[in-house]
Amino acid sequence: MRALIQRVAEARVTVDEACVGQIGPGLLVFVCAMPGDDAMTAEALAAKISKLRLFRDGAGKMNLSLVQTGGAALVVSQFTLAADTSRGNRPGFSGAGGPEVAKVLYLHFAQALRDLNIAVETGQFGAEMSVTLTNDGPVTLWLDTENP
């Protein structure tokens, strides 16, 4: 799976002008299932993200995890993270997992974060979404798992 993670002061996602997910301080996680990913991949990614020390401690150093701060996660499906831009000017997305499997893994990933005691909001899989965020830092990371 691939994920683009942004530390945020707040974030929200809307579909047809209706808010479907909103968080305060925490992480905005754009996630993409790749071919060969499975439930174990989603769980491993959730565990990694939950432990990343991206939040400031009392001394102002990035030393605390999402779990330690009690922050929330807004998880948004993002198949464009699989974009292949190596040929021409139009990105190709054939490297993304198929929609049936991707939806299952996206939901499993969100649940895996919940199972780690993280408050999770989500976007709407397959929908045209508008995402609004206040990036905190800014802190933005790219994670790419390898299949087990």
Phi, psi and omega in degrees: 000154174244146178217140170247121187244133176233128173285128185232151170279330176193155177203152177209154178231135180238150174230125183051043177068008176253130179290125179251347178197140183206138176225162169268223182300136179161217182235135168266122184240109171273129186228143181225126174280139180246158178305136180092349177290151178216187182302322180296323178297314180298318180293320179296319178295317178299317180297316180299311182297321181296335184259349181300131182270088186245356186249148184290139171269189181299336179267003179084008180267146176289097188220358183241148180267171176300318179298316182293328182271346183074018179289170181251169176233135171252113185256124184233127177292139187210079183297341181291351174295344179266012185302136172253115182248021185284341181233128175067199184250353178258118179297145173256146184239017181294346178281354178278153174295151178299152187300325182295312180289320182299319180296316179299315181290323176300311180293322178295319177300313179299318179292324178298322175295318178299320179296342177265018177067036175252131175290127185234133168244157181227162169277201179240114185304132175079358183269158168284116185241153171245124182247128178241134181211157168246104182290132182257111178134287358284147175233117180222129179230152176247127176239139179224114181277160171252144180295139179294000000 
